[in-house]
Structure formats: C-alpha cells, structure tokens
Amino acid sequence: MNKVLGFIGAGNMGSSLIRGIKESGSKILIYEKYRDKVKSLIDKNTLLADSIEEVIAKCDIVFLCVKPDTMEEVLDSILDLKEISNKPLYITIAAGKLINFYENKIKEGRFIRVMPNMPASIKKGMSSICKGNYVSKEELDEAVKLLDFVGKTIVVQNESDMNITTAVAGSGPAFVFMFIKALEDIAIKYNISRDDARIMACQMVLGSAEYALNQKDSLEDLIKSICSPNGTTIEGVNVLNSENFELIVQKAVLAAKNRSAQMSKDEKSCTNVEIYTDGACINNPGPGGYAAILIHNGIEKEITGYKEKATNNEMELMAALQGLMQLNKSCEVKLYSDSAYLINAFNQKWIDSWKNNGWKRGRNDEIKNLQLWKLLYEMNIKHSITWIKVKGHSDNEYNNRCDKLANKAIKENKI
C-alpha cells in the first residue's frame, strides 16, 4: 500500500492501531500533543508531525484517534485549514459520534466510523466498520484491509447496528474477563495455584473460541458434543440453564447496546408498541418454542426461539421477555398473551406480592421460573405495559401467528 497514513492522537487504541498497521509497509505520520508517549513508535517509516496541518496536507488517509469530547475541537482545526487542497479519507474511532456529526462539520467529507476493541493491541481485535455518504466501496475495502492488520473486521451496512457490535465486540471482552475470573477463583478455592488457574481458564477460552471458529456445526451441536449423558459437563450445563445464563448475558449486552445508542443520541422514537406473544411445548415438559411479534408504526418484527427442555409456562414467559428486550428505550407497550398465568401475575399484582415476600409464594413455596419473573418485573418498571389477555387458538390473527411460529421453532430444532 503506497498511501501515506496519518494519525491524529495516539492514545492506547491509536497506538495499538499504529503498531499493527505499520506491518502494511505504509508511511505513517503521527500528530500527538504529548510527543513523549509515541517515541517507541518512531522508525524510518513512522514519523512525528509538528501539527494537525502537516498531517492533513501530507496524508491520504487520516485516523482520528482523539477522545470524543475533543473531537469537535479537532474538526474545527481541520476546517480552519482553508489553504490546504488535500482532502484525505478520515477514519474515526471515537465512541458515540455518528457519521452525520462529522459530515455536518466538514461538508462532503469522506468519513468511516470504526469501533475496534481492546484485543487489537495484540493483533487479535474485532472491529466493526461503517462508511459515510461520500465514501466509495474501494475506500471502504482499503480501510478494511488496514484494520485487518490488528484482527478481524466486519462491515456494518446500517450505522444503528454499530450499537450492537459495540456491545458484543467492544464491551464483550469485559464480560469474558468476568467469566474467566469466575473460573480462576473457583480453581484457586480448590487448591490450584493462581498462575495455573489463570493459564487453565484463559487457554480453555482461547482454545474453545478457535475450535468454534473452525467448525461448521452450530454452537448448540458443539455444546451437545461435550455433554455425555450422566457426565460431568451436563451437570454444569443444567445449572447454567436453570439460572438462565444465556438470558443474563443477553441482558448485559442489551444494556451496553442501549447505552451506546444513548451516547450517540441514536435512539429512535418508540412511543407506542404492540407485542403479541405465545409459547409452546411438546409433552410439557419437553422441547419448547416461543414467538413474539412487535408492531410499531405499521412495521412488524418477528422473533422466535427454542429450548430443548422446557415447560409451556416457561415458554410463555420467555416469549414476553424476549419481545420486551427488543425495545431500546422506555415505551408505552400493549402486550397480548393467551397465558392467564402471565397476565394475571401483573394485573392481579401477584408478582408484587412475591417480591415483597422475598420472591416466595406463601411462606416457603418456591416460585418456578424465578429468574424469568425477576427480569419481567424489571421490564414492567422500565416500560409502561398494559397486560392484555387474549383467547388462544381463536380469532386473534397475531396470537395465531405467534402460535404457529413457536411450534415451527420446535419442529425446526427438535432432533
């Protein structure tokens, strides 16, 4: 690659990108206010610039690696350079700044937004990238090639989808570190040294991830392949399932996604939403499926899911929860279900009594599907929900559609 690359700002992430991209053989020019920070990056092809003006004048592609709260100041400095005819392609890594923010500042500027993550510092990063209105496909491809020097890159067509990629890949390492810490701590408790516990937990995660990437089987099939009947793994998996491990992870990701949307002021108006839900189960307990249809401003969205071992009530609750989890801000919701169990819990205030009683029914009776109820309770606080009972298998079009979708999910997944 013969183009000259510029970097305005070289903090932790900027420096990580520079170290990886240096392998492209490109000439690199860095402007960093605190010059001592980047001395280790300097060599015959990587030089320090004396000003932002020098970077803009000499570079074909400029990475904007400053903090979001100083980005506007940097763009104003670029706007002041009216004598410079060079118009570079800009790649920004600032969180919470939408592309239209940049395009409104620099008219017809060519901007690409990138969200890298921490493992980019060891060239194992996962970046998502989205182009602005004035960027060509060739320029986007060129940016992807540069980012591939620090890991893997996916192209996001709709900028709003950067919120979920930020949550999964950007925030995800922290969630993985929490999982590793839990494994490390329990190993130490049972007499494994701290060093060995760290190596064991990290290598297990690293090897499992690489194995999954190299297999064509679904993750569900990979899980089953390790779970021998009456073996050790299935016992642990059953505990994770009983505690709704997957839902807890999804809830963490959605919280990060919603925060990303809030930071970028990218939340869509979502005042009134209708959600139709239904759950199904064969043999009860047995293979279960759930479905929800969300309707907002005439636009419909269907979601479905499957669980190998479930009950009908569990799937009814799951359908409602998964429908509500699609909403990225507080909404006015009408939720329709044919489950009296679900609707009465809220309309007759059963759930308030359970919570006030330490999440017990009566004196000591355990509440089934407790984790699902707790999450639904939180959703009922976040949103203004009207819980509406409909008659099942009757003349309600959307309820009937949900029933078919839930049963279809079972048929498509059941072995």
C-alpha positions in Angstrom: 0.0 0.0 0.0 1.6 3.2 -1.2 -0.6 5.7 0.5 0.6 7.9 3.4 -1.4 7.3 6.6 -1.9 9.9 9.3 -2.9 9.6 12.9 -4.2 12.5 14.9 -4.0 11.2 18.5 -2.1 8.2 19.6 -3.5 7.0 22.9 -3.9 3.4 23.9 -6.2 2.4 20.9 -4.4 4.7 18.5 -1.0 3.3 19.4 -2.4 -0.2 19.0 -3.6 0.5 15.5 -0.3 2.1 14.6 1.7 -0.9 15.7 -0.4 -3.3 13.7 -0.8 -1.1 10.6 2.9 -0.5 10.4 3.1 -4.0 9.0 1.4 -2.8 5.8 4.7 -1.0 4.9 2.9 2.3 4.6 4.5 5.6 5.6 2.8 6.9 8.7 2.7 10.4 10.1 1.6 10.9 13.7 0.4 14.1 15.5 0.3 13.6 19.2 0.1 16.5 21.7 2.2 14.5 24.2 5.1 13.6 22.0 7.0 11.5 24.6 4.2 9.0 24.5 4.9 7.9 21.0 8.7 7.8 20.9 8.6 4.0 20.8 6.6 4.0 17.6 9.0 6.1 15.6 11.2 4.5 12.9 12.2 5.2 9.3 8.6 4.8 8.0 6.8 6.3 11.0 7.5 9.9 11.8 6.1 12.6 14.1 4.3 15.6 12.7 4.6 19.1 14.1 0.9 19.9 13.6 -2.5 18.7 12.5 -2.0 20.9 9.4 1.0 18.8 8.4 -1.0 15.5 8.8 -3.9 16.8 6.7 -1.6 18.2 4.0 0.6 15.1 3.5 -1.7 12.1 4.2 -4.1 10.2 2.0 -5.9 8.5 4.9 -6.2 10.1 8.4 -7.2 8.2 11.5 -8.9 10.4 14.1 -8.0 8.8 17.4 -8.8 11.5 19.9 -11.4 11.3 22.7 -15.0 12.1 21.8 -15.1 15.2 23.9 -12.2 16.8 22.0 -13.3 15.6 18.5 -15.2 18.8 17.7 -12.1 20.9 18.5 -10.0 18.8 16.1 -12.6 19.1 13.3 -12.7 22.9 13.9 -8.9 22.9 13.5 -9.2 21.0 10.2 -11.9 23.4 9.0 -9.5 26.3 9.6 -7.0 24.9 7.1 -8.6 26.6 4.1 -5.4 26.9 2.2 -4.8 23.1 2.0 -6.3 21.5 -1.1 -5.7 17.9 0.0 -8.9 16.1 1.0 -8.0 12.9 2.8 -10.3 10.0 3.8 -11.0 10.1 7.5 -11.3 7.0 9.7 -12.7 7.8 13.2 -12.6 5.6 16.3 -14.5 7.9 18.6 -17.3 6.3 20.5 -20.7 8.0 20.5 -20.2 10.2 17.4 -22.4 9.4 14.4 -21.2 9.9 10.9 -23.6 12.8 10.3 -21.8 14.7 13.1 -18.7 14.6 11.0 -20.4 15.3 7.7 -22.3 18.2 9.2 -18.9 19.7 10.3 -16.9 19.0 7.1 -19.2 19.2 4.1 -18.8 16.3 1.7 -16.1 14.9 3.9 -15.3 11.2 3.4 -15.7 9.6 6.8 -15.6 6.0 8.0 -16.6 5.1 11.5 -14.8 2.2 13.2 -15.3 0.5 16.6 -12.2 -1.5 17.5 -11.7 -3.4 20.8 -9.0 -4.0 23.3 -7.5 -7.2 21.8 -6.5 -5.1 18.8 -3.4 -4.2 21.0 -2.2 -7.8 20.4 -3.5 -8.0 16.8 -6.5 -10.2 17.9 -9.0 -7.4 17.7 -12.6 -7.4 16.4 -13.6 -4.2 14.6 -16.9 -3.1 13.0 -16.9 -0.5 10.3 -19.5 1.7 8.7 -19.0 4.2 5.8 -20.4 7.6 5.3 -22.3 9.0 2.4 -19.3 10.1 0.4 -17.1 7.1 0.8 -16.6 4.7 -2.2 -16.6 1.0 -2.0 -12.9 0.9 -2.9 -12.1 3.3 0.0 -14.1 1.1 2.4 -12.3 -2.0 1.2 -9.0 -0.2 1.7 -10.0 0.7 5.3 -10.9 -3.0 6.0 -7.5 -4.1 4.7 -5.8 -1.7 7.1 -7.9 -2.8 10.1 -7.3 -6.5 9.3 -3.7 -5.9 10.4 -5.0 -5.7 14.0 -7.5 -8.6 13.8 -10.8 -9.2 12.1 -13.2 -6.7 10.6 -16.9 -6.8 9.7 -18.7 -4.2 7.6 -22.0 -2.8 9.0 -24.5 -1.5 6.5 -26.7 0.4 8.9 -25.0 2.7 11.3 -27.5 2.0 14.0 -26.3 -1.6 14.1 -23.0 -0.3 15.4 -24.7 -0.2 18.8 -25.0 -4.0 18.9 -21.5 -4.6 17.5 -20.1 -2.2 20.1 -21.9 -4.1 22.9 -20.9 -7.6 21.7 -17.3 -6.9 20.5 -16.4 -3.7 22.3 -17.9 -4.5 25.7 -17.7 -8.2 25.3 -14.1 -8.6 26.5 -15.1 -7.4 29.9 -17.9 -10.0 30.1 -15.4 -12.7 29.0 -12.9 -11.5 31.7 -15.7 -11.9 34.3 -16.2 -15.4 33.1 -12.5 -16.2 33.2 -12.3 -14.6 36.7 -15.1 -16.9 38.0 -13.3 -19.9 36.6 -10.0 -18.8 38.1 -11.5 -18.1 41.5 -13.2 -21.4 41.9 -10.0 -23.3 40.7 -7.9 -21.4 43.4 -10.5 -22.2 46.0 -9.9 -25.9 45.3 -6.1 -25.7 45.6 -5.0 -24.8 42.1 -2.2 -22.1 42.2 -3.2 -18.7 40.9 -0.8 -18.9 38.0 -2.0 -22.3 36.9 -5.7 -21.3 37.4 -5.1 -18.2 35.1 -3.4 -20.3 32.4 -6.1 -23.0 32.6 -9.1 -20.7 32.3 -7.6 -18.5 29.6 -6.3 -21.3 27.5 -9.7 -23.0 27.8 -11.5 -19.9 26.5 -8.9 -19.3 23.8 -9.0 -22.9 22.6 -12.8 -23.1 22.7 -13.1 -19.9 20.6 -10.7 -21.1 18.0 -12.3 -24.5 17.9 -15.8 -22.9 17.4 -14.4 -20.7 14.6 -13.1 -23.8 12.7 -16.2 -25.9 13.0 -19.3 -25.9 10.7 -21.5 -27.3 13.5 -23.9 -25.0 15.3 -22.9 -23.9 18.8 -25.9 -25.9 20.1 -24.3 -29.0 18.5 -20.9 -28.2 19.9 -22.4 -28.0 23.4 -24.2 -31.3 23.0 -21.0 -32.9 21.7 -19.3 -32.3 25.1 -22.3 -33.2 27.2 -22.2 -37.0 27.7 -25.3 -38.5 29.3 -24.9 -38.6 33.1 -21.4 -37.0 32.7 -19.8 -34.0 34.4 -20.4 -31.4 31.8 -24.2 -31.9 31.5 -24.5 -31.3 35.3 -22.9 -27.9 35.0 -24.8 -27.0 31.8 -28.1 -27.9 33.6 -27.2 -25.4 36.4 -26.4 -22.7 33.9 -29.7 -23.3 32.1 -31.6 -23.3 35.3 -30.1 -19.9 36.2 -30.9 -18.6 32.7 -27.2 -17.9 31.9 -28.0 -17.1 28.3 -30.6 -14.5 29.3 -28.3 -12.9 31.8 -25.6 -12.5 29.1 -28.1 -11.1 26.7 -29.4 -8.6 29.3 -25.8 -7.4 29.8 -25.3 -7.0 26.1 -28.6 -5.1 25.7 -27.7 -2.8 28.5 -24.4 -1.9 26.7 -26.2 -1.6 23.4 -28.8 0.8 24.9 -26.0 2.9 26.5 -24.2 3.1 23.1 -27.4 4.3 21.5 -27.9 6.9 24.2 -24.3 8.1 23.9 -24.8 8.7 20.1 -28.3 10.1 20.6 -29.4 7.5 18.1 -32.4 6.3 20.0 -35.5 6.1 17.7 -38.8 7.4 18.8 -40.6 4.4 20.2 -43.6 5.7 22.0 -46.3 3.1 21.3 -45.6 -0.6 20.7 -47.8 -3.6 20.5 -46.3 -7.0 21.3 -48.1 -10.3 20.7 -46.5 -13.4 22.3 -47.0 -17.1 22.6 -45.2 -20.2 23.9 -45.5 -23.8 23.0 -44.2 -27.1 24.5 -44.4 -30.7 23.3 -45.3 -33.2 26.1 -44.9 -30.4 28.7 -42.2 -30.7 29.9 -40.3 -31.2 26.7 -39.0 -29.3 23.7 -40.2 -25.7 23.8 -40.6 -22.8 21.5 -41.6 -19.2 21.8 -42.5 -16.3 19.5 -43.3 -12.6 19.6 -44.5 -10.1 17.0 -43.7 -6.5 17.6 -45.7 -3.8 15.8 -44.6 -0.1 15.7 -45.8 2.5 13.2 -47.1 -0.3 11.0 -43.8 -2.1 10.9 -43.7 -5.7 12.2 -40.8 -7.7 13.6 -41.0 -11.4 14.4 -38.7 -13.2 16.9 -38.6 -16.8 17.8 -36.6 -19.1 20.0 -36.2 -22.7 21.1 -35.2 -24.6 24.2 -34.6 -28.3 24.3 -36.0 -28.9 27.8 -38.8 -26.5 28.8 -42.3 -26.1 30.1 -45.3 -24.4 28.5 -45.4 -21.7 31.2 -41.6 -21.1 30.8 -42.0 -20.5 27.1 -45.0 -18.1 27.6 -42.8 -16.0 29.9 -39.8 -16.3 27.6 -41.9 -15.0 24.7 -42.9 -11.9 26.6 -39.4 -11.3 27.9 -37.7 -11.6 24.6 -40.3 -9.3 23.0 -39.7 -6.6 25.6 -35.9 -7.0 25.3 -36.1 -5.8 21.7 -37.0 -2.3 22.9 -34.0 0.0 23.3 -35.8 2.7 25.3 -38.8 3.2 27.6 -42.0 2.6 25.7 -45.8 2.5 26.0 -46.5 -1.2 25.4 -49.6 -3.2 24.9 -48.6 -6.8 25.4 -51.0 -9.5 24.4 -50.8 -13.2 25.5 -53.2 -16.1 25.9 -51.4 -17.1 29.1 -53.6 -16.3 32.2 -50.5 -17.3 34.3 -48.5 -14.4 32.8 -51.3 -11.7 32.5 -52.8 -12.3 36.0 -49.4 -12.1 37.6 -49.3 -8.5 36.7 -52.9 -7.4 36.5 -53.7 -9.1 39.9 -50.5 -8.0 41.5 -49.3 -11.5 42.2 -45.7 -10.5 41.2 -45.7 -7.6 43.7 -46.7 -10.0 46.5 -44.0 -12.5 45.5 -41.3 -9.8 45.5 -42.4 -8.3 48.9 -42.3 -11.9 50.3 -38.7 -12.4 49.3 -39.7 -13.9 46.0 -41.6 -16.7 47.7 -45.2 -17.8 47.2 -46.8 -18.1 50.6 -44.4 -19.0 53.4 -41.8 -21.2 51.7 -43.2 -22.1 48.3 -40.6 -21.7 45.6 -41.7 -19.7 42.5 -41.0 -21.6 39.3 -39.2 -19.8 36.5 -38.0 -17.3 39.1 -35.3 -15.7 37.0 -37.7 -15.0 34.2 -40.2 -13.4 36.6 -37.5 -11.2 38.0 -36.5 -10.0 34.5 -40.1 -9.4 33.6 -40.6 -7.4 36.8 -37.7 -5.2 35.8 -39.2 -4.7 32.3 -42.5 -3.8 33.8 -40.7 -1.0 35.7 -38.8 0.2 32.6 -41.8 0.3 30.3 -45.4 1.3 30.8 -47.0 -2.0 30.0 -50.7 -2.9 29.6 -51.0 -6.6 30.0 -53.9 -7.9 27.8 -55.3 -11.5 27.9 -56.5 -12.9 24.5 -58.2 -16.2 23.9 -55.9 -18.8 22.5 -56.4 -20.7 19.2 -59.3 -18.4 18.4 -59.8 -15.4 16.0 -56.8 -13.2 17.0 -54.6 -13.1 13.9 -51.4 -12.2 15.7 -51.9 -14.7 18.5 -52.4 -17.5 15.9 -49.3 -16.4 14.0 -47.3 -16.5 17.2 -48.6 -20.0 18.0 -47.5 -21.2 14.5 -44.1 -19.5 14.8 -43.5 -21.1 18.3 -44.4 -24.5 17.1 -42.3 -24.0 13.9 -39.3 -23.2 16.1 -39.7 -26.5 17.9 -40.1 -28.5 14.6 -37.0 -26.9 13.1 -34.8 -27.5 16.1 -36.1 -30.7 17.6 -33.9 -33.7 16.8 
